[in-house]
Amino acid sequence: MPLPARVVRALLVPALALAGPAAALAAPDLAGACIQADAPARAGADLLARRLHERGIDPAPACPLTLQFITRPALGEGFVLEQHGRTIAIAVGQPRSAAYAAGWVLGHLHGTRLALAGPMHSAPALAVRGDQIGIRAKNNSFDAWTPAMLTRQVEDLALMGANRVQLVAPVSDDAAASPLAPVPARTAILATARAAHALGLQVALYYPLLRDYKRPGDVTAEQADFAALVADFPALDAVYFPGGDPGHTAPAPLFVLLGHLAAPLHARFPAAEMLVSTQGFDAAGFDAFVAQVRQRPRWLSAVFVGPQTRSPIAAHRALFAGVVPLELYPDTAHAMHAQLPLQRWHPAFALTEGREPVNPRPRAMAAAFADQAPGTRGFIAYSEGVNDDWNLAQWLALAWNPHASTRAIALAHARRFIGDDRFATLPQALERNWRSDPARNPAIGTTLAATRALHPAPWADWRIDLYRYRAVYDALVARRWAAAQAADRAARAALAQAAITGSAQAVARARAALDRPVPAGTLALYHQLETLAARLWDKARMQLSVPRYGASNWERGANLDRAMADLTDRAALLPRLGSAMAAPGEAARQTALIALADRAVRRHGALYDDLGMPGAQPHLLRGWGELADPQGRHSSIVGVADHLPADGWPLATLTYAETLYENPLRLAYRLPRGRAWCLRFTWAGEDYWRAMAVYANGQMILPPRQRPSNPAFVEVAIPAALTRQGRLALAFAGQAGAGGGGRGQQVAETWLIPRSAQIRCDGQWTGP
């Protein structure tokens, strides 16, 4: 909220006394401007001077305009700007506030003109605003950064309004060292801590607890390791201990251990906070955690809530109100198998761009912030590198001003880092690319054209290539998915004609459809993608490939390796064509081929849902949806298994719908009366082994059991009495009390088929 004008002027009087009586300009020109600052504001003022120098804006001998930084502690973390004549007075409350003011100036600078029409006061809404920098092998960027690059990232975070930088401890659920690291992880971590401290930012440590702690000596060893690490830090304002993910210590011994770790921490940094998360616990573990918190241990400063947490933020608010502050740990990095998943993300994107893509999601992030931030003191974003650049910038901007528009945030981002205001439309455009079937989404081409029309400034950093990469990748997926669908349709159409053309001709035509060459336009897009990936490696050490750039795993952002992955059912169909042609007699061969063409079993009147394919789920109940339910607790979510079509899995088996924790996966049907029905389903997805039961109109028809294989094919008769009224509600319910991410109740396909002589429903079905 802006300060009253009289308060603003009182804070600025010492600086304004240096200025003459000249009238203020609506858009002052910073060309040739000089910068002066008192000692506390010097670091932030110097940062502004360096970034202006990059833009070709250097002080002139005559100083036509002076930016005068003065410290006024009454402003807290906020700052005030006001021009009077040839002086722009910038009053800042703390040393880091000078960096925030510098970020505001850069975000409102168009060329050399500053959009300052009158006194401007700004202060953050949330007390904690930060990002995690993981200098570890799994990270898609930071493990390969030099200390100078990490310092630049800290400065960027300060310019965007962050006040806390969280560093992952050298020992985590990861390799001992990254082969890409230019310096040892411990050296890089401490250098980053020094850079943050120099700007006045708070330094935080994310410290996983990975030992057993039941074995003699484990607690003592952890205490010694922790004390040695803490002793090396130049400053430490907070330590975050995840309850799980990673870690596996039960709440009671966990809290005892944390009490032991408080001693060396507070001996070195008496005011340092200690936070612990509710991550990883099942229902019983979560209840035990709550009981520990309610004992109010003296060392506990706050509880943080992040991924792999079974209880939603609303429940945390109710349970811990008046007991301990809450802080968020939002996953801004991941698109699927994640805390904030894309709930209807098309599998053509999921199979190629993967879990950790370049992922600007302004509408989804605004909804997540609005859902989670109230009642908390702020957040540290869970990030795995540079791929979530936009999401992090948006969370930081909303933590400063929850009412900030996407357009305003994007325009400031463009002016700080890119130098072309037209970038401001791009985050929303890229989010729209992902909202539907890529083969039918004309927005993808429009977004690519808009990206190509951008003209970044000479000083622009790696960010422009990040968004170009995403736009080109989406366009490549759109082309390849359209071609794959056309090939699959042509192949199945040929097989469906086997009784007319003969089996040999049908197979020949199907093979020809699946073996079409890659068009030149598609290859050109792929080569553009390769070029951008190379530039992102050069500029930001972004590891978009395992063999080329040393990424730890393709899921860790290395999606260049999947850009040309087969999206057809070729690998699944070809062996089955061979099996069909081995059948004795032409009639049997034709029958087998026609069955391959009709996966939905429409020839027998089946009501079919391809549950992992948006647009092919006519009976699936979607639930609340992504904007009302950002974490998917009350929604169905589409996903893909950890395989590819090239592994021989048909797309319909690879893709699935799921729900989380105790929320069942639901389907609803209106049925003609007087028929007996058979339910068949493909039970497939990730390699979870969570028990699941099936209910029809509230009656259990399949008792809880674990999936016997992945995939598994299940057949169960629907009791006739349940469908007598012509309605059927199916529910696939996972075992109650799950912890972690709550995933596992994943179903790929369902068929509801009238029972007949051909569909006996005796439990012997072995799959489509």
N, C-alpha and C positions, 0 to 999 in steps of 0.2 A: 504494500500500500504506500503511495507517495506521501512523503512528509509534508506538513503544512509549509506554505511558502515562507513564512517568517522564520521557521526553524531552518529551512534550507539556507536562507540568506545569513542567518546567524552562524551556521557552520562554515560558510564560504567567505565571510567578511575579510579574514586576513589575506586571502588570495585576491579578492576583488579590489582591495585597497591598492594593489599594484597596477591595476588596469585603469585606463583613462575613461572618460565619460562617453566614449563612442557607443553607438547602439549595437546590439547583438545582431548577427546575421542569421537568416533562417537556415542556411546550409553552409557553415563555415568551410573554407578551403584550407586543407592541411598541408598544401604544398609549401615547403620551406619551414614548416612549423618546428619550434623547439620544444623540448620536454624537460621539465624541471620537477624534482621530487624531494621530499624530506626523506630522512634515512629509512623509516619503516616502509615507505612505499617504493623505495628505490628498485627492488627486484622486479616488481610488476611494471614499473615505468620503463625499465631497461628492456623488458620483454616486448613492450609495445614499440619501443624504438627499433628493436631488431626486426620485428615484423613489418614495420613501415619501411625500413631500409630495403627489405626484400621487394617491396612494391615500388621502389624508386623514389620514396618520399624521405628526404633527408633535410636536416635543419639548414636554413640559409643564414648567412652572417647577420642579416638584419632582423631575423626572427619576426616575420610578419604576424605570427600567431604563436602564443605560448600555451602549452598544455601543462598546467600547474597542479601536481599531485600534492595534497596535504592530508595528513592523518587526523581523523576525528573519531576517537574510540566510541562515541555515542552511537555511531552508525552500525556497530556490530560488524556483520559480514557484508553489509550493504555499501552503496556508494551513491554519490550525487554529482551530477554534471550541470554546470551553468556557464554560459558565455556572457562576458561583459567586455565589450570592446575587443581588444587584441588578446584577451586571456580567456581560456576555457579552464575554469577551476574544477578540479576533480577531487572531491573530498571522499576519503576511504576510511572505513572503520578499522581495518586490520591490514597487515602486510599482504595477505592473499587477496583482499578486496581490490588492491591495485591491479592484480591480474584479471579480476572479474571486470573491472572498468575497462581495461585494455581489450578484453574480449568483446565488450559492448561496442567500443569504438570501431574495432575491425569489422564487426557484424553489421554496422550501420554506415560503413564507408563505401561510397560509390565513386570509383575513381579516386579523386582527392577530396571530394565533398562529403562532409559528415552530416547525416540527417539528425540535427539537433535544433529543434525549433524553440526550445524554452527549457527551464529547469527540469531535470529528469532525475528521479530517485528510483533506485532499484534495490531490492533485498530479497533473499531467498525465502521460500515458503517452508522448506524442509531443512532440518538441522544437519542431516547426513546425506551427502550427495557424492557418490564415488564409483570407482570402477576397479575391477580386479585385473591385474597384470600378471599373467602366469608365465614365468620364464621357465618353461618345462617342455619336454619333447612333444607332448600331445598338442601343444599350442600350434595354431596354423601360421603364426608369424613371429611372435615375440622371442621365441627361443633362439632365433637367428639374428636378433637385433644387437647392434653395438650399444655401449653405454650412451653414446651421443644420440642415437636414434631413440632410445628409451627416454632420455631427457627431453627430447622434442615432444614425445608423446605425453609426458607429464605436463609440459607447457600447454599443449593442446587441450588437455583435460581442464587445466586451470582457466583457459580462455573460454571454455564452454560452461564454467560454473562449478566444477567439482571442488570439493574441499577435503576429500579423503582418497588416498591411493592405497589400494590393498595389494600386497605382494604375496604370491604363493610361496610357501617355504620350500627350500631346496629338496626336501624329501616329501614326496606325495605319491599318489597312486600312479606312478610313471616310471620310465626308465631313469637310471641314476644320473644320466647326463644326456644332453641332446648332441648328436653328431654335428649339428649345424651351428652350435654355439661358438661365437667368436671369442668369448671369455667364459670362465667357469660361472655356473648359475649363481653361486653365492656372491661372486664379485659383481655380477650384473644387478642382482637384487639390491645389494647395498649401495651401488652407485645410483640406482633409481630412487632409493629411499633418501639419499642425500639431495638429489635434484628436487624431490617433493618438499623436503624440509626447507630448502633454500628459498622456495617460493611462498613459504608459510602454510603449505598444505599439510594436513594430518597424514601420518604414516601408519598403515595398518598391516598386520601380518595374518595370512590365512594358514593355519597350522593343523593339518590332519593328524589324527592320533591312530597310528596303524599297528601298534604292537598288540600282543594278546592281553597283557596286564594281569593275567591270572598266574603267570609264571614268575617265580622268584627273580627279583632284580629288574623286571621290566619297568616298573614305575620309577625306580631310581635311575635307570638308564635314560628314560624319557626326560626326566627332570634335568639330568646333566646335559643332554643334547639341546634341550630347550634353552637352558641357561647360557650355554655357549653361543647359541645363535643370537639370542637377545642381547648379549654383551657386545656384539659386533655392530648393532644398529646405532646410527647417529641420533635417532629419535624414534620413539614408538608410542603411538597414541592409543592403539587398540589391537587386540589379538582376537581372531575369530576361530573358534574350534568347531568344526562340523560334527554333529552327533553321528552322522553316517554319510556315505557318498562323498569321500571314502571314510572308512572306519566301521567298526562292528562292536563297540563296547556298550554294554547295557547301561541304562541311566544311573543306577546306584554306584557302580564302580567308576563310571565316567565322571560323576560329580566329585567323588573322592579324589580322583586323579587331578581334576582341574584345581581343586583346593591346594594340592601339592605344587602345581605349576604356578600358582599365584605368587608364591614366595619369591622365586628368582625374578619374576617379571617386575614385581613391585619394589624389589630391592634395587633394581636398575632404573625403572621408570615408575615412580610411586603413583602417578595419576593415570596410568594406562588402563583402559577399559578391557574387560574380558567378556566376550559374547559366546554363546553356544547355540547351535541350531537343532531343530526337531527333525532333521533329515534322516531318512532310512528306517525309522522305527515302525514296527507293525502296531496294531491297535493296543496290545498289552504294553508294548514298549513306550508308546506315546503317553498312555495313562501314567506309567511309572515316571516318565520325564516330567509331566505336569506336577506330580507329587513332589519331586525334587525341587522344582522351581518355587513351589509354594512354601518351601522351608526358608526361602529368601537367603541363600548363602551370601555372605558379605562380599565375596569377590565378583558376583554376577552383576554385570552392568546392563545387559539387554539380551533378548532372545532374537535370533534372526531366522527368517522363514524363507526357504528356497525350494529348489527342485527335490524330488524324491521325498516329499512330505505328504503324508496321508490326510492330514487335517487342513482344511482350507483356512485362509487368512481370517475369515469371519469368525471361525471357531477359536482361533488364537486370540483375537480381540476379546471375545467373551471370557475365555479362560484366564487370561493374564491381565485383564484390566485392573489397574491399581496395584498390581504385584510387581511387574517389571516392564520396561519399555520394549516395544517391538520394532524390528528393523527388517527390511525386505532384502532378499538376495535373488532378484529376478533373472531368469535365464534369457538374455537378449540375443544369444548366439545361435540357437537351434530352431529349426523349422518343424521337426517331427521327432517322435520318441522323446518328448521334451515337456517342460513345465507349461509352456505357452504354445501349444501346437497349432499349426494350420489344420483346422479340423476337416476341411474338404479339399485338401491339396491334391491336385490331379497326379496320378501315379507316373505319368510321363515326366513330370518335374521331379518327383520324389526319387525315382530310379536313377536319374541322371545328376541333377544338381545336389541331391542328397541332404543329409541332416544338418550340415553346417555350411550353407551357401551364403552368398552375398544376399542379405535378407531385409532390405528396408520394408517395414510394415507399419506405416504411420497410423492407420486407422486402428489396427489391432493393438499397437503399443499404447495409444491413447486410451483405449478401452481397458487394457490391463492396468495402467496407472490409476485410472479412475476407480477401478475395482479394488485394488490392493493398497494404495497409498494411504487412504484415510485411516486415522488411528495409529499410524506409525510415525517414527521420527525420521524416516528416510530410507535409503537403500545403498547397497554396493552391488553393481551389476556383475553378474556372472558372465564373463566374456572369454572367448578362446582365441582372440586375435583381432584382426581388422575387419573381418567379414560383417560384423554387426555395427559398423561405424554409425549408420543412421540411427538405429534403435537406441544406442548409447547416447547420442547427441539429443535425441528426443526426450529420453528419461531425464537427462540433466536439465534440459530446458523446462520441462514440466515441474521438476522439483524446485526450480527457481520461481516459475509462474505457472500454476496449474491451468490457467486459462489461455495460455499461449496457443495460437493457431499453428497448424502444420505449415501453412504458407509462411508465416513469420519465422518459424524455426528454420525452415529450409532456406529462406532468403539469407538469414544470418550465417548459416552453414556455408552457403555459396560464397558469400563475401569474405568469410574467414579463410576458406581453403581452396576455392576454385576460381573465382574471378569472373563468373558469368551468371547474371541473375536468372537466366532461363533454367538453371539447374533447379530452381525452387519447385518446378512442376514434377521433377523426376521421381522423388521417393513415392509419391502417390501413384504415378504412372506405373512404376515397377510393381507396386502392390497389386494394382489392377490386372497386371499380366497374369498373376497367379490365381485369379478368382474363377476361372472356368477352364473348359477343355481348350488346350493350346491350339488345336487345329481349327477351332471355331472362334478364336478370339482376335478380332481385328486390331484391338488395342496394342498387341505385341508389335506389329509393324509400325504403328504410330509412335510407340515409345522408342523403338530403334531409330526412327528418323529424327525424333527430337534429340536423342542422345548424340547422333552424328552432327546435328546442327550446332552443338555447343562449341564455343571457342574459349577454352580456359586461358587464364592469364599466364604469362611466362613464369610467374612464381607459384603456380598451382602445384599441389603435392600429388601423392599417389591416389588420392580419393577419386579423382575424375576417372582414372582407369578402372577403379573398382566398380563404378556404376556402369561404365561402358561394357565391362566384362559381363555383368549380369544381363544387360539389354541384348547383347549379342547371343549369350547363352539361351535366353528365352526364345529368341528368333530361331535359333538352331533347333531347339526342342520342338517348336511349332512345326517347322518343315519336316523334321524326322518323324514326329508322331503322325502327321497327316499321311506321310508315305507309308508308315508301318500299318496304319489302319486300313489304307487302301489295299495293301498287299495281303493282309489277313482276310479282308472281306473277299477279295478275288480268289484266294486259295480255298476258302470255305465254300464259296459259290461254285467253284469247279467241282469240289467233292460232292456237293449236294446234287450235281447233275450226273453222278456216276451211273445211275440206271439208264440214262439216255446216251451218254457218250461212251460208256464202258469204263471199267476200272482203270485200265492203263492210261487212257487218254485223260481221265479225271486227275490222276496222280501227276502226269506230265504237266498239265496246266497249273496245278497247285504248286508244284516245284518251281515252275517258271515265274509265277506270281511272287513267290518268296525270295527269288534270287535276282530281283531287279537291281541294276547298278545304282550307286549313289549319284544323284544329279550334281552337276558342276556347281550350281548355286549353293547347295548344301555344303560341299567341300570348301567353297570360298568362305562361308561363315565359320566353319571349323578352323580354317587357317587364321582368320581374324581373331578367333578366341585364343589360339596358340600365341599369337603375337602379344595380345593383351596380358596373358598369363606370364609371358617372359618379362614384360615391363613391370608387372606387379612384383615379380621376384626381384628384379633389379632395384626397384624403388622402395618396396616395403617388405621384402623377404617373405612374401606370401607364398605359401607352399601348396600350390594348386595341383601338384602331381607327386606321386610317390617316386617313380623312377627319375623324373626330370629335376625335381626340386627338393627331394628328400623328405616329403611329408611322412609322418609316422604311420598313417593309415588313410585309406581313401575317404573314410567317414570323417576324418579330421580336416575337412575343407578341400580335399584334393579331388575336386569333381571334374577337372580336366580329363582325368583318366576314364571317366564314364560318359564323356560327351558324345561318343559314337557307339555306345552300347546298343546292341540289338534290342529293338522295342517290339518286335513281332513274336509270334508264337512258333517261329521256325524250328528252334531246337526241340520244342516239345512235340511238334507235329511230325517232323520227318521220321523219327523212329516208329511212330505209330502208323505212318503210311506203309512202312516196310512190314510191320506186323499185319496190317490189313491185307496187304498183297500176298502174304504167306497163307492166308485162309484157303481152305480147300474149296474150289469151285468159284465161278464168276459171281454167282448170286450172293454167296457169303462175303466175297470181297466188296461187292457193291453195298451190301447192307452195313458192313463195317465202316466204309468210307462215308456213307450218309450219316451214320451215327457220329463220326468225328466232326462233320459239318454242323451238327445240331447239339452243341454243348448244353444249350438251355433246355433240351428235351421238349421242345414245343410240339413235336410230333405226337407226344403223349399227353398234351394239355398241361404241362407244368407251368406253375407260377414261379418264375426264376428271378433271383436277385444276385447280381454280381456286386457284392457288398463293398468291395474296395474301389469301385469305379463310379465316381459321381455321375449321376444321370442314368445309371443302370440299377438303381436300388428302389424300385417303386413301392416296396412294402416296408422299408426301413424307417423307423421313427428317429428323426435327427436330433431332437431335444432342443435345448435353448439356443445353441449356436454360439459362434466365436465372440461376438461383441457383448452379448449378455453373460457369457460364461467363458472367460478367456482361458481358464485352465482345463476346460472340457470335463468338469465334474458332473455335469448334467446333460451331456451331449454325446452323440456318437462321433467317432473320429475315424477317418480313413487312414490307412497306413500301408507300408510295404514290408515284406519279410527281408531278411538279410541274404537275399539271393538275387540273381538276375535271370531274365528269360534265357540267356545263353547257357545257364546251368540246367536247362530242361524243364524248368517250372513254367507252366502256362501263366499268362498274365492274370487270369481269373483266380489262380491259386496263390500267386505272389502277393496279390493285393487283398486287403481285408478291411472290415470295420471292427472297431472295438469300443468298449466303454471302460471306465476306470473304477477301481475299488468296488463298492457295493452297488454301483449303478448298473443294472442289467442292460444288455444289448436287446433292443425290442423291435419286433416286426408286427405289423397288423394287416389282416386280410378280411375282405368281404368275399364270401364263398357261396356258390350255388348249393342249395340244400339237397340232401338225399345222396350225397357221395361220401365215400370213405377216402381218407387222405393219408398220404405217406410223406413224411419229412425226411429229406436228405440234406446233409450239409458237409461242406469241406471245412474241416477244423484245421486251420493253418495260420501261420504268422511268424512272429519271432520265436526264438527257442525258449519260451517260458513253459513251465510244466504245472501251472496253477489249475487246480481242480475246478470243473465247471459242471453245472446242472442245467437241464432244459425244462422249461415250464410251458404248458399250453393252457391258456385261460386260467392261469393260477395253479394248475395241477401239475405236479412233477411227472414228466414222462421219460426223463432220463436222469437217474440219480447222479450225484456228484462223482466225477472221476477225472483222472488226469488223462491228457491226450496221449495215446499210446505211441504215436509217431508224428512226425511233421513232414508232410501233411498227413492227416487222418481223414477217413471218409466214413461218415456215420449215417445210419438209416434207422428210423424209428416210426412206428405206426401211431397215428393220432387217434385216440379213442373216438368212436363215432359220436358218442353222446356230447362231446365237447364242441362239435361243429354243427349241431342240430339247428342252432339259431342263425347259422350263416355267417358267424363272426369268429375269428380266431386271433388271439394275441399270443405271440411267442416271446419268450424271454430266455436269454442265455445268461446265466448268473454265475459269476466267479465266486470262489470261496471267500467268505467274509473275513475281515480283519487283516487284509493284506497291507504290507508296508511298501517301502520303496516308491516306485512310480505308479503302483496300482494297476499295471498293465498285465495282460495275459489272457483275458477273455476275448479272443480274437477269432472271428469267423469270416471265411473268405467267400463262400457261396451258399445259397440255400435254394432248394427246389421243394415246392409243395405240389405233389403230383397226385391226381386221382388214382386210387388203387385199381388194378385191372389184372388180367392174365399176364400181361407183360411186366407190370409193376406190382410184384407180390408183397413187397415190404416185409421180408422175413429176416432182415438184418444181415444179409449176405452180400449187400452191394459193396463193390470194391473201388468205386470211383467213376467219374465221367469218362 
